[in-house]
Structures are given as structure tokens and as C-alpha cells.
Amino acid sequence: METYRIGPIRPPSEAQSLLLQVTQGCTWNKCKFCNLYRHTRFKAYTIDSIKEDIDRMAQYARKVSEYRRPDGAWDVEGLNRELAGLSGEEQNCYYTVANWLINGGKNVFLQDGNTLALSGGKLTEVLKYLRQVFPRIERITSYGRAENLSRVSAEEFAELKAAGLDRIHSGFESGSDQVLRLVNKGVTSEQQIRAGQNIKAGGLELSVYFMPGLGGKALSQENARGMANVVSQIGPDFVRIRTAAVKPGTELYEDFRRGDFVLCSEEEKLMEIRTLVAETKGVSTRLVSDHIVNLLQGVRGSLDTDKEAMLAVIDGYLALPEEERKLFQIARRLGHVVSLKELPRISEARAAEYRRLTGGILDQAGWDRKMNDLIGGYI
Ligand code: SF4
């Protein structure tokens, strides 16, 4: 069977979504902390080529649906037999559609990094065609860069909503102009606010991302206060935490090597989340911690009604003795624990293994670097 394109990235919340690539790469490609698309030139696919991909997805969906029994259960053995007979690329397409249908066939995510760069008319046509071919889709979402989004009016967002777009994910990362400049994000907090308010006024859902630690030690609290201001002025539906990691191969890593960027400690990053929670006002936005890079997954809830509970989780961690905090950090960064409740269950043998792994680290800067490197392994 003819294959369709699948891009490299989607938010964790779209793990069960069908992925439709309408653009490739990123229009900006200059953020100092990101090398995701550094070797990929931005490209917007033609309407005909996107429609062809949708048609191919429908072919895979028909094939997969042959293994659905009349009672609604799936013949998994039959699906696997079919899968085994396909080429590598076909397997990927087949598996993605099968996974989507088995999980309800509800959501579609439009890839890549800045789909909203596609001119409004084109995107509207794609959305309508997608909904026509798959009429049971419940939600269509996409990434959009805040600078592009700030040039779209509330009326234009309403048109995209009417055509079938439901939610926009946008990597704001920070709401501080100083931090945005530092990392060359190419957008201002004013543009973020305009974009966010227009998206909400157009009836779309908005999910923005915040990166604690992105301003380094010097701009740590500034990073959080700026984000609290932007979130308070927009009231996005979600703020998703993505703890910053400075990775080799990025310009920010070169700043770090030269000593121009000093990494935050894990505690400083948590204090940023604390400030965001405490200082965001007048909105019922949900704070979401849905990525392994975040130290305390339990800090999540409504920025209206769950503030006290979220602050209590952070304060509970910060009140622990330093040795326990570090034990939890290393266990979490190695993926051995998820919640603070698991801290007492870390065995002595495992604690000894952690001590061996970090025994040569004598100062805080060395520890912060070790944690940064471990976080970077997940991105
Ligand atoms: S806008 Fe997003 S994808 Fe593009 S360079 Fe910046 S972080 Fe990377």
C-alpha cells in the first residue's frame, strides 16, 4: 500500500492521535535551546499532496477495520499477521492508524512545528477534507508559533474553528521578554498575549508550554513572573510544564560552556513553578505535568481551585533534608520513581548505586550539570 508522511514530533497528550503532516520543520528554527529541525528546511505541503495522504490514511483505516469483530472487539492476532506482511514504512503507517482506531479514532494532530504558518484558506480546506473523509473525528489540534499566531485575528481563528480545528498547542516557553530575547525565541510577551486572546476569542482551546530553568540562574524568577503575567492575561486552557534542559548541539549549550549561562538547580526550577502557581490570577487554566522531564509530576491542577494543593506538594519537597531531595532527584532522573510517595521505598542497594553514580560530584554546579544531562536524555 502507498504510505503517507509521519513527522517526528507530537505532544505527549496526542500519543493516541492520528498524525497528519501538513508542514515540515519550523519557520523560525533559531531558538537557542532547540535543534529539533536544525537540519530540516521548512516546507508547506500542497493541498493535493495533503489530501492524498488523507486518502491513504483512509485506505489503511479500511484495511485495519476488517479486523474489527461485530461485537466491537479487535482481532489483534489478525492485525499482527497483516502488519508482519508489510514493508517497514507501510508497517509504520498501518500501526499508527491501527493504534488510533483501537483507541477510539477520535483525535488528529497536524504536524510539524508550525502548521499555522499555512495560509488560513489552505488550512481551512485541509480541515474540511479531513472531517469529510473521517466524519467521526472528535478533535483536531495543531502546533503554532506564537509570532505567527499573533498575526491571526479572532475572526480568522473562528473560521478555523468552524472548519474543524479545536485546539492549538504553542511553545511559549516563557512570558518574560528578557528570557525570550536571551533564547532568541523571536516573539514578545505582547505578541503572545495578543495571539492567546485572539485564539480564545475565536472559540479555540489553547495549550501553552512553560520551561522552568530556561532563563538560567540570572533570570530564574523573572522567567516565572513573566509566564504568570501572560497566563493571567490570556487564561489558556492548559499550561504544560517542560523543564528546560540545555543540550549539546544547541547555541544555549555553547553559552553554558563559555560560562554565559548558568544552570538552575532543581530547587530553583521548582521555585519557578511555585511562583507561576502563586502569581497567576483570575483564570481557571489547568497546570499539566505530563512529561518525564518534570521532577514533581504531582504538581498539577486548576490554577484557580488547586493552588494550595499544588503549592503544598512543592513545599513538601523543599522541606525535605538535602540528602533526601538529591536521592529523589537522581531516582526521578533515572526514571525509577514518579511520585514523592515512592521515596521511602527506594532500597539501600539502589541508593548505594546512586551514590556510586554521583560520588565524584562535590559541588552544586556539578550536580546541576549532572541533572541537566539526565533530563536532556529524555528530549
Ligand atoms: S519555534 Fe519551536 S521548533 Fe522552532 S526553533 Fe523554536 S522551539 Fe524549535
Boltz pocket constraint, residues with backbone or C-beta under 6 A from the ligand:
constraints:
  - pocket:
      binder: B
      contacts: [[A, 26], [A, 27], [A, 28], [A, 29], [A, 30], [A, 31], [A, 34], [A, 35], [A, 36], [A, 37], [A, 113], [A, 145], [A, 171], [A, 185]]
      max_distance: 6.0
